[in-house]
Amino acid sequence: MVKHCAGLPLAIVVLGGLLATKNNSLNEWRKISDNVKSYLKKGKNQRPEDVLALSYDDLPPYLRPCFLHLSHFPEDYMIDVDRLTQLWVAEGIVSSKQEERNGGEIAEDVAESYLTELVERCMIQVRERDVATLKVKTIQMHDLMRDLSLSKAKQENFVFIVDQSNASSLSMIRKVRRVSVHEFFFIQCIKSPNIRSLLFFNEFFPEEALEKSLPLEVLNYVEEHEDEVCNPLVWILMILRTGTSFLNARGIWRYMFNNFKLLRALNYERTTGDRFVGFKLPSDIGNLIHLRFLSLKDLEFTWPKLPSSLGNLRCLQTLDLRVDSYKIHVPNVIWRMEQLRHLYLPWRCKSRTKLKLGTLRKLLTLVNFNTKNCYLKDLINMTNLRELGINLPFNFENFNEKELGENPFIIGSKYLHSLSIITRRLKISIDPRHLAHLLSTCTSICKLSIAAEISKLPEYHYFSSHLTYIRLRWCKFEEDPMPTLEKLPNLRILEFERSFEGKEMVCSAQGFPKLESLILAEVDNLEEWEVDDGAMPSLQRLKIRECLNLKMLPEGLRFITTLKELKINESMPKAFKDRLEEGGEDFYKVKHVPNIIFHACYIY
C-alpha cells in the first residue's frame, strides 16, 4: 500500500494511523488495501493526497465535525486545545448532554478523547504537551491535511472562510452558519441571521481599512506634517482620524450584536497588529442571549468599564474577560450566568469591582480570582472546579493564627488538579499561613505554580501527595526549601527560579524519589549545593541557568546514573564551564551523562 503514497511521508503516516484503528485481523487489512486501490486514481492522475481523503471517509460520524471545525484556523496556526474543546462544546459539536451526573465524563473530557483519536489517526500534529499530565496542549495541522479539511468543509457548507482569496471581493454572504475571518472585511457583508459562530483571526479595524474611510488628502496631509506638533490643523485631522476609527469599530460591534442574535460563539484571536477595538464594548451585547462562548482576550477598549447587559448572557459556558486594559470595572452580573464552565477574569480590576460567584456551581476553570474583587467563601460552592488561578491579593478574614485546622474550608471541589498563584505587581506577597491552609484544602492537585513573594514554604504535610509538577518563581525563601520539597512522593518536575535567598542548598539521601527534571535558574546567592548519595535516584534532566555564585556541581551527581541530559545555560561563568569539560577537575562528576550542553556561558 505504501507505493500508492508516492513517497509522501504524510500520506504514509496517515495510512499507518488509519490501519492502527483497525484490529490486526487479515481480513480487516485486506479490506483497507482494497479500499486504497479502488479509491486512488490510476496512471498520471494518481495523487498521494487521495490517501488523505480516504482517512477522512474512514472517520466515524462523531469525529467528522471535529475535523471539519479545524478548517476555521489559518495556515500554520498553533491551536490551543483548551480553547478548541471549549468551542466544540459551545457549538454543540460535542454535546454537554453526554455528561453523566454521578462523577461521569464531562463534555470537555469527551472532546479531549475525540482530539486524541484524531492525533492517533495522524490527522493533526501535537506541538506541545502539559508537563504534568502529558495531555495535549497545542496542535497544528499539516498544510495538506488543512487543505483536506477546507475542501470537505466547503463541500459540506460547514464554514465560510474570509481570506486573501475573497476578502476584497465580497459583496454579500448568505445562508452560512459559521464564519472565520482571516483577513479584514466589512462585517456588514454578512446577511445571514442564522449565523452561529464568528471567529476573528485578524486586526479588528486595521490601518488599511481606516485609509479607505477617510479622504486621501486628509491622510496625506497628516503623514507629511505629523512632525509639526504645533500645527493645529494636524491635531484636528488626527483627532478626526481617531474619531473615525472609534466610530467604525463601534459600528462593527453594534452590527454584530443587533443582527446575529443566534450567535453561539464569538471569539477574537489576534495574530498580528493592533489590539484596539474601539472606545467601549457596546451594551447591545446583551442581545446575544444564545451566546455560549465569548472571548475578549487581549482586546483594548479605551473606556475601562464593561456593560451590565453582559448579565443577559445566561447561556454562556466560556467567558474570557482578560482585556488589555490597565484596570477595568466588571459589573456584578456574572452570578447570573449559571451555565458558566470556564471563567477568565481580567488581570486587574477597578477597586470598586466586587463579584459574587457563588452561583457558578458548574465552573471547571476559574482564572485571576482574588479576595479583593471576589468573595473567598464562593469557592466552596464550586464543587466541580478543576483549575484555579489566583491573582494576588489572597487573604482570609477572621483567620485563626493558632490552629489552621479551625479555619473554614476553602475549596469545595475534590476534582481540582491545577493551582496557580501569581502576582503582576511588585511588593504583593502571600502570607505563608494562608498558603498552608489553602494547600491543605487542595487534596487532589497534581500541578502547582507559585509566582509571588513568600518568605517561607509550608511544611510538606500541607501539600497534596498527588503533586507531580511544581514551579516556583520570585518566592525569595529565606530557608532552604529542598528538605520540604524532597519529601513529596510523586514529584516528577521541579522548576526553581529566583526563589531562594540563602547560600547553601541540600538534597538528602532518598529525597526526591521520583524527580525526573530539575531546573535551577537565577538563584543568585547560591554558593554551595550538596547532593547526598541516594538523592534524586530517577533524575534524567538537569538545567542550571544564571546561578552566578555557584562554585561547582555537587559531588553527588556522579551517583545519579539515570541522568541523561545536563544543560548549563546563559551567564554561567567560564570557570564553571571549564571545570565540567573533558579534562576539567569536575568532569568525573558528569562523565556518565550522555548529553552535556553548554550555551551562552561567560567567556571570562
C-alpha angles and dihedrals in degrees: 000000000000091000089066089061091068092219095301105145094205092054090050092049093047091048088052090050090051092051091047090063091060128076118255097256118130092232093058093051092047090051091053091047091052091048092051092051094048093042097053121075122241129242124355095352094058109120129188087217087073088072087062090053089052089055089057093048089052092057117112113244094258092057098048098076089046090056093044091051089062088069087077092076125083123248114289090005117160103230118210106223096210091054091045095052091046089055091048091054094043093051094046095246085124109029122224086213087077089073119108119220103224103064095300128143115303122217092261090056090052090049090050091052090051090052090050090054091054089049092050090050087054091236093126131031124234112228102172138011130199108263093220104040100020088227116148112269104174134015138186135198125234110240093245093047090049089051088054092050091049092048094050092043090054091049090050093042084233099146139358113226119206106203141138092294095063112008095098096045102045115124103162138357117202137171098018128133100193131036126186115192116208096157130036116266134154106278089212087078089078107090098168112116089188097062111138104180133036120179124179123203099168142062110299094226110000128198094257091057090051090052090058091052097057131055113268091235091060094051093046093049092051091049094048096046103031091115091059096092092175095053105109092198091059090052092049092050093046090052088049089051093050092045091052089053091050092050095046093049091048090049091054092051094046093047090054095045094048100040106035099054093150094059115138100177130034115173133167117198108181109208101171140350135032124351093210113124104165146288097302143336106273119239088234087087085086088075091073095083093155093055114129101169126040125167123180093165115157094357117139121221121181093213107066098212129091118216120258088227086083083085089073090069094090094156096058115132098172124034120175113186098167092130120172099251129119093237129352135188117232115195117232095255103104091093087073092064096082093164092062114131101166123034124179111184123201119279090243130011132197114267091247092059111108117166130196109211103163093109093062096095094152094056115133100169128036119174130182096017116164137167094239096065100022138044116256092210091064092072090072091065094054095087095163097049114139104169127034124183116189119199107194142279097078114165138153127228120221090011116185105226096186100054121024092192091064093061119098119272111260111191118053098186124091089191098065107128103161129050126175128179117191142158128205093193132072121244093024108125138169124238110246090223092054090048091050092052092045092051092047089061094048096076098159105043117128097177126055128175124179121183102168140089114274126158100212139022116233119247115278095252089069090062125086113255087221094068112128100161131041127174119186122187132171092354097134097204113195093203128052105269095197096087087060100040095045091064093064103108101208103033108136103165129037122179114187120186129166090335108121129064097184132095102227131055126183132195108191132210115287089014121136094017095183103026110137103167131035128180122188111186133172095348088156101181097044111119105155126039118183124194116185123217106272096028119128095005092176100045113138105162129038124179125183120188132175097345089145099178098044104118101197144340115274121267090234094071090080089067093055099091093172093067109119104166135033120184122190104189142182125349099000108146118263090236089060090052094046091056091057100045121095107286092024121124093249098042091102089067094061106022090109092059109101096204121042116171127190116191131178096341119168116269094219 
